[in-house]
Amino acid sequence: MPKLPAIKGEDLIKLLKTMNFSVTRTKGSHVRLRSEDGRVTTIPLHRNKNIPKGLLRKIIREDLEMNLEEFIDL
């Protein structure tokens, strides 16, 4: 099983924008994104901290509907 990379919220948002996600709203330190096919996710932007591994796994598996290998290839 590949190792999950440490990633910051800003970097994840840039990646999602290349996957046709667009920002629908920002509330506090959280950014909500929606794709053209209806998938929705919320990304926390807490200073320069990395997204916790468990939350990143949840975003990849449930929100993006991808497996870990597909995400790492991107």
Secondary structure, 3 states (H helix, E strand, C coil): CCCCCCCEHHHHHHHHHHCCEEEEEEECCEEEEEECCCCEEEEECCCCCECCHHHHHHHHHHHCCCCHHHHHHC
